[in-house]
Amino acid sequence: MKAFSAYHRRYLYKTGALIVFFSVVIIGLNFYSIKILSSIRAYVNGESQYSKAQKDATRYLIDFIQTSDLQSYNLFKQELQVPIGDRLARIALQQGGVDTEFIRKAALQGRNHSDDIDNLVWMFKNFQHFPYFKEVVEKWTAADRDIAELDNIGKFIFNLKSKELNSSVKTAMILHVNTINRRLTFNQQAFSSILGDASRVVANWLIFINISFILFILIVGWLFTKRTFRQLEESRMQIIAQNNAKDEFMSIASHELKTPITSMKASLQILERFVKNSDESKQIHPFIINANKQVNRLTGLVNELLDVTRIQSGKLAINKKPFLLNELIEEVIHETTQNRKHKHIIKNLSQVYVNADAARIYQVIDNFLSNAAKYSEEADEIHIWSEIDDNQVRVFVQDFGPGIKRDKLPHLFDRFYRIEETQQTVQGLGLGLYICKEIVENHGGKLGATSEVGSGSIFWFELPVEFKVLVSGKKQVIETD
Ligand code: ADP
């Protein structure tokens, strides 16, 4: 059993470690996947700022070519700062990205959101050699070359003063600017589409890996549960087999013990008769009395064991016949309490007939009374009474011993249960109340106990009433449900 549980524990740890490992991997994977997707979103966002600024700059440059309005030129220069900022950040990153302050300033100039900058830098540093990202950087570099050309065209016209340009040169210039603009737009579309592809690939992988890992954890969990159930079932079967073996042993042992005990008892009776007439009668008699007492105790214990084996095998015979319960109670008190130090006080006994096995009910009352005496050594009295409630008769046995703690009460009627405190001082097997419970329940009755620590306990059992006896002596039928 010990080896089995050590094995079971090892298996539990291994499975637990596997589940923890895969859960950590899933958490890490999701964390980085979300970081990658957020970084891609930051690049897409940066690209849209870049593209908007480039389009506005182109529009202002064409305005400036047509009208020579300096305000248009200034606006052109202002919008151009956005792609220029991005370019400065890119070059710094390509050179190792050491000057983080410079990169941050350049990225802000490129109208990137300040919260996105860390992700932009992180992705550049970690993915610049990945095919998708390499392609993105190539498109970006090509776009920056076109931006530089637009900047040069603006500076050239600004220096020339547009008055010196005739209308055909202006038209040619505008055509050239438009061509660059188209090229830039094409580049930006390619840039966005590569990022889109990359995010789709990441998302697909993420879904695939997540589903695979979750399936793996579910399969491991299912296998673990299946195996645990199998092991539980195996140990249940083991316990049942052990219990059966123990019951069988108890049955054989108690049957085997019965014969020598009976023979011992008979021998003692013969011995007693012989000794009575001898000269040493006085000296020997106490020993015979003691031997008889011990043989009776042994008989009681063996009978308890035999009853338990009968209960376990479902062979506890109950032979019901109607009898007067109050008479039986008086009989038990009279026969079993002669030599006990307690005074047995009958407070009230309802006159009722019950349809039951008198010998078995005798056994229950005897057990309650002997327990009351055994477990209240210091007290002087034991009270007995019965009450009729509805069509049930309830018999009470009250002692004034140390009582029983509330948490122990539900276990009193369990097989082999004994309260630790009394175990050392009072002998017993913890079977009496268990047998009582089986007997009473086999009669369709109930039993229980109430107790107060320091004041004593009341044990009771209840049986269905067959007839109630009227004072006149006639029987009255009590209707039963
Ligand atoms: P046994 O008396 O042989 O040990 P029982 O089944 O008759 O077995 O009782 C089970 C346990 O319940 C006892 O060991 C004892 O601890 C407790 N018990 C029973 N009756 C009383 C009582 N009247 N007062 C206190 N404890 C009791």
Residues whose N, C-alpha, C, O or C-beta is under 5 A from the ligand:
A	BS01	ADP	N371 A372 Y375 D399 G403 L412 Y417 R418 I419 T422 Q427 G428 L429 G430 L431 G432 L433 Y434 S457
